[in-house]
Amino acid sequence: MATATKKKSSTSVKLQPLGDRLVVQREESEGRTEGGIYLPDTAKNKPTRGVVVSIGDGRLLEDGSRAPMQVKAGDRVLFTSYAGETIEIGDEEYLLMSEGELLAVIE
């Protein structure tokens, strides 16, 4: 089980998702088109790809056990543009989402 750690001043913040939730850091969007035109931040689409930073323990099953997560920290994943809840830690932006909101793992 990994945790997201971000240094902020002299303290560090650890983010440990619960259950079947995971923390994803979005990939940077392209700042330039194929034709060489630079795009301002307002014209960029939010990327639907990211890297899993940390994962929870897994979904709780009826018998009290936990289902193992299908992804692990470090996996590159695809998700919809509306997936997850945006959270900011320091100057970094992360998405907190459930495992069911993922579409695929990029290998």
ChimeraX attribute file (.defattr): number of C-alpha atoms within 10 A of each C-alpha:
attribute: neighborCount
match mode: 1-to-1
recipient: residues
	/A:1	10
	/A:2	17
	/A:3	17
	/A:4	20
	/A:5	14
	/A:6	15
	/A:7	12
	/A:8	11
	/A:9	7
	/A:10	5
	/A:11	8
	/A:12	13
	/A:13	13
	/A:14	14
	/A:15	18
	/A:16	19
	/A:17	21
	/A:18	13
	/A:19	17
	/A:20	20
	/A:21	22
	/A:22	28
	/A:23	29
	/A:24	26
	/A:25	20
	/A:26	21
	/A:27	13
	/A:28	11
	/A:29	14
	/A:30	14
	/A:31	13
	/A:32	12
	/A:33	9
	/A:34	7
	/A:35	6
	/A:36	8
	/A:37	9
	/A:38	13
	/A:39	13
	/A:40	9
	/A:41	11
	/A:42	7
	/A:43	9
	/A:44	13
	/A:45	10
	/A:46	16
	/A:47	15
	/A:48	18
	/A:49	23
	/A:50	22
	/A:51	20
	/A:52	24
	/A:53	22
	/A:54	25
	/A:55	29
	/A:56	21
	/A:57	17
	/A:58	20
	/A:59	18
	/A:60	13
	/A:61	9
	/A:62	7
	/A:63	6
	/A:64	8
	/A:65	10
	/A:66	14
	/A:67	13
	/A:68	12
	/A:69	16
	/A:70	10
	/A:71	17
	/A:72	16
	/A:73	17
	/A:74	13
	/A:75	15
	/A:76	20
	/A:77	20
	/A:78	17
	/A:79	20
	/A:80	13
	/A:81	11
	/A:82	9
	/A:83	15
	/A:84	20
	/A:85	11
	/A:86	13
	/A:87	12
	/A:88	9
	/A:89	16
	/A:90	12
	/A:91	8
	/A:92	10
	/A:93	12
	/A:94	20
	/A:95	19
	/A:96	20
	/A:97	20
	/A:98	21
	/A:99	21
	/A:100	10
	/A:101	14
	/A:102	18
	/A:103	13
	/A:104	12
	/A:105	16
	/A:106	11
	/A:107	6
